[in-house]
């Protein structure tokens, strides 16, 4: 009887550890997709050299549809077994962005479904909601402080098998610094993530720098950027884990029309950790087509 109870206890402990590991891996794999989906992509001539100037009237809402087909060199974010595969990650996004005076309110809802051609067990999907505020101040020039909350529901294939829920609170500052015909986009942020499974909870400090420009005004733009994040995990099986994560993103964007773009993206991620098995590198690269349809009533900036 004692041996049977001990065996049951060991099995429960092992099952619990596997569940934490699976949820942690799901969150870990979702980080790169979240970064891609929530990154402000360069558009031809989108740059404003005076961010405090009055903006042209524009619709407050936008529907964004994106269909990338890319190749991933490490779909499990593993330090040893690097499974590779072609995958497609279509997403639908509804944006709200409205500035009144010195305050800009923004909100966004995103759904994506990441599907692999050969390794269907790696398929994943996600629902993300984000709401925040940006503040414009003459004293800060082209630097803009911001704060936002994002919530993410992570699922397995086709929004089945809920894996983990993430709640992230972020404060930071970014800006645009024109240098000739180029634009430097620095960013610094602090964030705290809570999760339905404590192994995915962490505090984070991040800094990034992006360089944007146009090859053909109003038609062909490019960008290259680097982000570094210091991640401190605070719960569950990851208690005491410290990671340094580097993400490099480069891309070309060609505007077919005012609403349709073709993109070529290259992403590289390198994670270094004090926890065994959490060091990994990932390349993800390929083309994408995007459609952005603004809609809603327009109004001029209020002063």
Sine and cosine of phi, psi and omega as CSV:
sin_phi,cos_phi,sin_psi,cos_psi,sin_omega,cos_omega
0.00,0.00,-0.70,0.72,0.00,-1.00
-0.88,0.47,-0.68,0.74,0.00,-1.00
-0.90,0.43,-0.60,0.80,0.00,-1.00
-0.91,0.41,-0.68,0.73,0.02,-1.00
-0.90,0.44,-0.67,0.74,0.01,-1.00
-0.89,0.46,-0.65,0.76,0.01,-1.00
-0.90,0.43,-0.66,0.75,0.02,-1.00
-0.89,0.45,-0.68,0.73,0.00,-1.00
-0.89,0.46,-0.68,0.73,0.01,-1.00
-0.89,0.45,-0.64,0.76,0.00,-1.00
-0.91,0.42,-0.68,0.74,0.03,-1.00
-0.89,0.46,-0.67,0.74,0.01,-1.00
-0.90,0.44,-0.69,0.73,0.00,-1.00
-0.90,0.43,-0.68,0.73,0.01,-1.00
-0.88,0.47,-0.66,0.75,0.03,-1.00
-0.88,0.47,-0.68,0.73,0.01,-1.00
-0.89,0.45,-0.65,0.76,0.02,-1.00
-0.90,0.44,-0.66,0.75,0.00,-1.00
-0.88,0.47,-0.71,0.71,0.04,-1.00
-0.87,0.49,-0.69,0.72,-0.03,-1.00
-0.89,0.46,-0.66,0.75,-0.01,-1.00
-0.91,0.43,-0.70,0.72,0.00,-1.00
-0.91,0.41,-0.63,0.78,0.03,-1.00
-0.91,0.42,-0.67,0.74,0.02,-1.00
-0.91,0.42,-0.63,0.78,0.04,-1.00
-0.87,0.49,-0.70,0.71,0.03,-1.00
-0.92,0.40,-0.63,0.77,-0.01,-1.00
-0.89,0.45,-0.70,0.71,0.02,-1.00
-0.93,0.37,-0.53,0.85,-0.03,-1.00
-0.96,0.29,-0.39,0.92,-0.05,-1.00
-0.83,0.55,-0.71,0.70,-0.03,-1.00
-0.91,0.41,-0.64,0.77,0.04,-1.00
-0.92,0.39,-0.63,0.77,0.06,-1.00
-0.88,0.48,-0.68,0.73,0.01,-1.00
-0.88,0.47,-0.66,0.75,0.00,-1.00
-0.93,0.36,-0.71,0.71,-0.06,-1.00
-0.92,0.38,-0.53,0.85,-0.09,-1.00
-0.99,-0.17,0.03,1.00,0.04,-1.00
-0.96,0.27,0.67,-0.74,0.07,-1.00
-0.97,0.23,0.95,-0.30,-0.06,-1.00
-0.98,0.20,0.60,-0.80,0.02,-1.00
-0.93,0.36,0.65,-0.76,0.10,-0.99
-0.84,-0.55,0.54,-0.84,-0.01,-1.00
-0.80,0.60,0.81,-0.59,0.06,-1.00
0.86,0.51,0.54,0.84,0.04,-1.00
-0.99,0.13,-0.14,0.99,-0.19,-0.98
-0.97,0.22,0.67,-0.74,0.08,-1.00
-0.90,-0.44,0.91,-0.41,-0.03,-1.00
-0.96,0.29,-0.32,0.95,0.11,-0.99
-0.82,-0.57,0.99,-0.12,-0.08,-1.00
-0.94,0.34,-0.26,0.97,-0.02,-1.00
-1.00,-0.01,-0.15,0.99,-0.05,-1.00
-0.94,0.33,0.35,-0.94,0.01,-1.00
-0.90,0.43,0.67,-0.75,-0.02,-1.00
-1.00,-0.06,0.47,-0.88,0.12,-0.99
-0.93,0.37,0.57,-0.82,0.02,-1.00
-0.83,0.55,0.67,-0.74,0.04,-1.00
-0.51,-0.86,0.45,-0.89,0.01,-1.00
-0.88,0.47,0.58,-0.81,-0.04,-1.00
-0.98,0.18,-0.31,0.95,-0.05,-1.00
-0.93,-0.38,0.40,-0.92,0.09,-1.00
-0.46,-0.89,0.66,-0.75,0.13,-0.99
-0.97,-0.25,0.82,-0.57,-0.06,-1.00
-0.86,-0.51,0.85,-0.53,0.05,-1.00
-0.90,-0.44,0.76,-0.65,-0.04,-1.00
-0.74,-0.67,0.70,-0.72,0.04,-1.00
-0.76,-0.65,1.00,-0.07,0.10,-1.00
-1.00,-0.04,0.54,-0.84,0.15,-0.99
-0.79,-0.61,0.96,-0.29,-0.15,-0.99
-0.75,-0.66,0.28,-0.96,0.02,-1.00
-0.95,-0.31,0.78,-0.63,-0.04,-1.00
-0.92,-0.40,0.76,-0.65,-0.09,-1.00
-1.00,-0.04,-0.06,1.00,-0.02,-1.00
-0.37,-0.93,0.97,0.24,-0.18,-0.98
-0.93,0.36,-0.33,0.95,-0.01,-1.00
-0.99,-0.15,0.09,1.00,-0.12,-0.99
0.70,0.71,0.79,0.61,-0.08,-1.00
-0.98,-0.21,0.47,-0.88,0.03,-1.00
-1.00,0.03,-0.16,0.99,-0.06,-1.00
-0.80,-0.60,-0.90,0.43,-0.09,-1.00
-1.00,0.08,0.98,-0.18,-0.08,-1.00
-1.00,-0.10,1.00,0.01,0.11,-0.99
-0.97,0.23,0.68,-0.74,-0.04,-1.00
-0.85,-0.53,0.52,-0.85,-0.02,-1.00
-0.21,-0.98,0.40,-0.92,0.16,-0.99
-0.99,0.10,0.65,-0.76,0.00,-1.00
-0.54,-0.84,0.33,-0.94,0.08,-1.00
-0.81,-0.59,0.66,-0.76,-0.10,-1.00
-0.76,-0.65,0.93,0.36,0.01,-1.00
-0.91,0.42,0.60,-0.80,-0.01,-1.00
-0.65,-0.76,0.49,-0.87,0.10,-0.99
-0.83,-0.56,0.72,-0.70,-0.12,-0.99
-0.68,-0.73,0.72,-0.69,0.09,-1.00
-0.91,-0.42,0.87,-0.49,-0.08,-1.00
-0.93,-0.36,0.57,-0.82,0.21,-0.98
-0.80,-0.60,0.77,-0.64,-0.03,-1.00
-0.51,-0.86,0.92,-0.39,-0.06,-1.00
-0.61,-0.79,0.79,-0.61,0.04,-1.00
-0.96,-0.28,0.73,-0.69,0.07,-1.00
-0.77,-0.64,0.94,-0.33,-0.05,-1.00
0.91,0.41,-0.86,-0.52,-0.05,-1.00
-0.99,-0.15,0.10,1.00,-0.06,-1.00
-0.86,-0.50,0.73,-0.68,0.09,-1.00
-0.88,-0.48,0.83,-0.56,0.09,-1.00
-0.99,-0.16,0.67,-0.75,0.04,-1.00
-0.62,-0.78,0.51,-0.86,0.03,-1.00
-0.51,-0.86,0.43,-0.91,-0.08,-1.00
-0.38,-0.92,0.64,-0.77,0.09,-1.00
-0.82,-0.58,0.76,-0.65,-0.08,-1.00
-0.75,-0.66,0.66,-0.75,0.17,-0.99
-0.78,-0.62,0.72,-0.70,0.05,-1.00
-0.66,-0.75,0.37,-0.93,0.03,-1.00
-0.67,-0.74,0.95,-0.31,-0.07,-1.00
-1.00,-0.04,0.91,-0.41,-0.09,-1.00
-0.84,-0.55,0.78,-0.62,-0.01,-1.00
-0.99,-0.13,0.53,-0.85,-0.09,-1.00
-0.96,0.28,-0.65,0.76,-0.06,-1.00
-0.94,-0.35,-0.65,0.76,-0.09,-1.00
-0.99,-0.17,0.98,0.20,-0.06,-1.00
-0.91,0.42,-0.37,0.93,0.02,-1.00
-0.91,0.41,-0.26,0.96,0.02,-1.00
-1.00,-0.05,-0.02,1.00,0.00,-1.00
-0.87,0.50,0.58,-0.82,-0.02,-1.00
-0.49,-0.87,0.35,-0.94,0.05,-1.00
-0.58,-0.82,0.23,-0.97,-0.17,-0.99
-0.37,-0.93,0.61,-0.80,0.17,-0.99
-0.88,-0.48,0.78,-0.62,-0.08,-1.00
-0.76,-0.65,0.71,-0.71,0.13,-0.99
-0.83,-0.56,0.65,-0.76,-0.05,-1.00
-0.62,-0.79,0.68,-0.73,0.06,-1.00
-0.61,-0.80,0.65,-0.76,-0.06,-1.00
-0.26,-0.97,-0.07,-1.00,-0.05,-1.00
-0.60,-0.80,0.59,-0.81,0.12,-0.99
-0.85,-0.52,0.56,-0.83,-0.05,-1.00
-0.84,-0.54,0.77,-0.64,0.01,-1.00
-0.97,-0.26,0.77,-0.64,-0.07,-1.00
-0.65,-0.76,0.75,-0.66,0.01,-1.00
-0.83,0.56,-0.56,0.83,-0.06,-1.00
-0.93,0.37,-0.40,0.92,-0.03,-1.00
-1.00,-0.09,-0.09,1.00,0.00,-1.00
0.88,0.47,-0.79,-0.62,-0.04,-1.00
-1.00,0.03,0.26,0.97,0.08,-1.00
-0.98,-0.18,0.70,-0.72,-0.15,-0.99
-0.81,-0.59,0.91,-0.42,0.13,-0.99
-0.96,0.28,0.51,-0.86,-0.02,-1.00
-0.52,-0.85,0.30,-0.95,0.11,-0.99
-0.53,-0.85,0.63,-0.78,0.04,-1.00
-0.42,-0.91,0.37,-0.93,0.10,-1.00
-0.89,-0.47,0.65,-0.76,0.11,-0.99
-0.72,-0.70,0.65,-0.76,0.09,-1.00
-0.86,-0.51,0.65,-0.76,-0.06,-1.00
-0.71,-0.71,0.75,-0.66,0.13,-0.99
-0.96,-0.27,0.88,-0.48,-0.04,-1.00
-0.97,-0.23,0.75,-0.66,-0.04,-1.00
-0.81,-0.59,0.17,-0.99,0.20,-0.98
-0.99,0.17,-0.56,-0.83,-0.07,-1.00
-0.92,0.38,0.69,-0.72,0.11,-0.99
0.80,0.59,0.67,0.74,0.09,-1.00
0.87,0.49,0.52,0.85,0.09,-1.00
-0.93,-0.36,0.31,-0.95,0.06,-1.00
0.85,0.53,0.96,0.30,0.03,-1.00
-0.85,0.53,0.76,-0.65,-0.10,-1.00
-0.96,-0.26,-0.76,0.65,-0.04,-1.00
-0.31,-0.95,0.48,-0.88,0.08,-1.00
-0.91,-0.41,0.74,-0.67,-0.03,-1.00
-0.90,-0.44,0.67,-0.74,0.10,-0.99
-0.82,-0.57,0.87,-0.49,-0.09,-1.00
-0.82,-0.57,0.79,-0.62,0.05,-1.00
-0.93,-0.38,0.77,-0.64,-0.13,-0.99
-0.71,-0.71,0.66,-0.75,0.19,-0.98
-0.78,-0.63,0.53,-0.85,-0.02,-1.00
-0.12,-0.99,-0.13,-0.99,0.05,-1.00
-0.55,-0.83,0.68,-0.73,0.10,-0.99
-0.65,-0.76,0.04,-1.00,-0.04,-1.00
-0.17,-0.99,-0.01,-1.00,0.07,-1.00
-0.74,-0.67,0.84,-0.55,-0.04,-1.00
-0.90,-0.44,0.96,-0.28,0.00,-1.00
-0.96,0.27,0.72,-0.69,0.09,-1.00
-0.75,-0.66,0.99,-0.13,-0.12,-0.99
0.91,0.42,-0.81,-0.58,0.03,-1.00
-1.00,-0.07,0.09,1.00,0.01,-1.00
-0.97,-0.22,0.30,-0.95,0.03,-1.00
-0.73,-0.68,0.84,-0.54,0.13,-0.99
-1.00,-0.02,0.72,-0.69,-0.03,-1.00
-0.84,-0.54,1.00,-0.03,0.04,-1.00
-1.00,0.09,0.42,-0.91,0.01,-1.00
-0.48,-0.87,0.65,-0.76,0.07,-1.00
-0.67,-0.74,0.73,-0.68,-0.05,-1.00
-0.52,-0.85,0.43,-0.90,0.13,-0.99
-0.87,-0.50,0.67,-0.74,0.00,-1.00
-0.56,-0.83,0.40,-0.92,0.06,-1.00
-0.74,-0.67,0.80,-0.60,-0.02,-1.00
-0.91,-0.41,0.78,-0.62,0.14,-0.99
-0.96,-0.30,0.42,-0.91,-0.07,-1.00
-0.54,-0.84,0.39,-0.92,0.04,-1.00
-0.92,0.39,-0.37,0.93,0.14,-0.99
-0.87,-0.49,0.84,-0.54,-0.18,-0.98
-0.88,0.48,-0.38,0.93,-0.01,-1.00
-0.90,0.43,-0.31,0.95,0.00,-1.00
-0.99,-0.14,0.01,1.00,-0.03,-1.00
-0.98,0.17,0.61,-0.80,-0.01,-1.00
-0.30,-0.96,0.33,-0.94,0.21,-0.98
-0.96,-0.29,0.49,-0.87,-0.14,-0.99
-0.53,-0.85,0.64,-0.77,0.15,-0.99
-0.86,-0.52,0.76,-0.65,-0.05,-1.00
-0.68,-0.73,0.48,-0.88,0.08,-1.00
-0.61,-0.79,0.59,-0.81,-0.01,-1.00
-0.56,-0.83,0.37,-0.93,0.07,-1.00
-0.60,-0.80,0.80,-0.59,0.01,-1.00
-0.85,-0.53,0.57,-0.82,0.04,-1.00
-0.86,-0.51,0.84,-0.55,-0.05,-1.00
-0.86,-0.51,0.46,-0.89,0.07,-1.00
-0.21,-0.98,0.06,-1.00,0.02,-1.00
-0.88,-0.47,0.72,-0.70,0.23,-0.97
-0.99,0.11,-0.67,0.74,0.05,-1.00
-0.77,-0.64,0.92,-0.39,-0.02,-1.00
-0.80,0.60,0.69,-0.73,0.02,-1.00
0.92,0.39,0.16,0.99,-0.07,-1.00
-0.67,-0.75,-0.85,0.53,-0.12,-0.99
-0.83,-0.56,0.89,-0.45,-0.01,-1.00
-0.86,-0.51,0.28,-0.96,0.01,-1.00
-0.63,-0.77,0.31,-0.95,0.07,-1.00
-0.42,-0.91,0.48,-0.88,0.14,-0.99
-0.56,-0.83,0.70,-0.72,-0.07,-1.00
-0.51,-0.86,0.37,-0.93,0.02,-1.00
-0.72,-0.69,0.72,-0.70,0.04,-1.00
-0.79,-0.61,0.68,-0.73,0.10,-0.99
-0.83,-0.56,0.70,-0.71,-0.02,-1.00
-0.76,-0.65,0.71,-0.70,0.09,-1.00
-0.97,-0.24,0.92,-0.39,-0.13,-0.99
-0.94,-0.35,0.81,-0.58,0.01,-1.00
-0.89,-0.46,0.94,-0.34,-0.02,-1.00
-0.99,0.12,0.62,-0.78,-0.21,-0.98
-0.82,-0.57,0.08,1.00,-0.06,-1.00
-0.47,-0.88,0.18,-0.98,0.10,-0.99
0.85,0.53,-0.57,-0.83,-0.03,-1.00
-0.94,0.34,-0.21,0.98,0.02,-1.00
-0.99,-0.14,0.13,0.99,0.02,-1.00
-0.79,0.62,0.82,-0.57,0.02,-1.00
1.00,0.05,0.03,1.00,0.02,-1.00
-0.98,0.18,0.70,-0.72,0.04,-1.00
-0.80,-0.60,0.80,-0.60,0.01,-1.00
-0.85,-0.52,0.51,-0.86,0.23,-0.97
-0.87,-0.48,0.88,-0.48,-0.13,-0.99
-0.89,-0.46,0.80,-0.59,0.05,-1.00
-0.93,-0.37,0.71,-0.70,0.06,-1.00
-0.76,-0.65,0.82,-0.57,0.05,-1.00
-0.93,-0.37,0.77,-0.64,0.00,-1.00
-0.75,-0.66,0.75,-0.66,0.06,-1.00
-0.68,-0.73,0.56,-0.83,-0.04,-1.00
-0.29,-0.96,0.36,-0.93,0.15,-0.99
-0.88,-0.47,0.60,-0.80,0.01,-1.00
-0.72,-0.69,0.85,-0.52,-0.02,-1.00
-0.91,-0.42,0.84,-0.54,-0.03,-1.00
-1.00,0.06,0.95,-0.33,0.08,-1.00
-0.95,0.30,-0.67,0.74,0.08,-1.00
-0.64,-0.77,-0.12,-0.99,0.03,-1.00
-0.94,0.35,-0.26,0.97,-0.04,-1.00
-0.86,-0.51,-0.25,0.97,-0.09,-1.00
-0.88,-0.47,0.78,-0.63,0.03,-1.00
-0.78,-0.63,0.48,-0.88,0.16,-0.99
-0.92,-0.40,0.73,-0.68,-0.08,-1.00
-0.81,-0.58,0.44,-0.90,0.16,-0.99
-0.78,-0.62,0.92,-0.40,-0.12,-0.99
-0.91,-0.42,0.59,-0.81,0.09,-1.00
-0.76,-0.65,0.84,-0.55,-0.01,-1.00
-0.78,-0.63,0.70,-0.71,0.06,-1.00
-0.76,-0.65,0.72,-0.69,0.02,-1.00
-0.79,-0.61,0.73,-0.69,0.08,-1.00
-0.78,-0.62,0.83,-0.55,0.00,-1.00
-0.89,-0.46,0.79,-0.61,0.07,-1.00
-0.88,-0.47,0.75,-0.66,-0.12,-0.99
-0.69,-0.72,0.41,-0.91,0.13,-0.99
-1.00,0.07,0.01,1.00,0.01,-1.00
-0.98,-0.22,0.77,-0.64,-0.02,-1.00
-0.85,0.52,0.69,-0.73,0.04,-1.00
1.00,0.06,0.01,1.00,-0.05,-1.00
-0.94,-0.33,0.17,0.99,0.15,-0.99
-1.00,0.03,0.77,-0.64,0.00,-1.00
-0.36,-0.93,0.34,-0.94,0.09,-1.00
-0.74,-0.67,0.59,-0.80,-0.03,-1.00
-0.63,-0.77,0.75,-0.66,0.23,-0.97
-0.96,-0.29,0.67,-0.74,0.08,-1.00
-0.62,-0.78,0.88,-0.48,-0.12,-0.99
-0.52,-0.86,0.50,-0.87,0.03,-1.00
0.39,-0.92,0.01,-1.00,-0.04,-1.00
-1.00,0.04,0.25,-0.97,0.05,-1.00
-0.44,-0.90,0.46,-0.89,0.13,-0.99
-0.87,-0.50,0.69,-0.73,-0.05,-1.00
-0.77,-0.64,0.58,-0.81,0.05,-1.00
-0.80,-0.60,0.80,-0.60,0.02,-1.00
-0.80,-0.59,0.88,-0.47,-0.06,-1.00
-0.87,-0.48,0.98,-0.21,0.07,-1.00
-0.95,0.32,0.53,-0.85,0.07,-1.00
-0.37,-0.93,0.23,-0.97,0.00,-1.00
0.95,-0.31,0.26,-0.97,-0.02,-1.00
-0.93,0.38,0.56,-0.83,0.03,-1.00
-0.96,-0.29,0.48,-0.88,0.08,-1.00
-0.51,-0.86,0.46,-0.89,-0.01,-1.00
-0.96,0.27,0.39,-0.92,0.04,-1.00
-0.89,0.45,0.78,-0.62,0.05,-1.00
-0.99,0.11,0.66,-0.75,0.01,-1.00
-0.94,-0.34,0.00,0.00,0.00,0.00
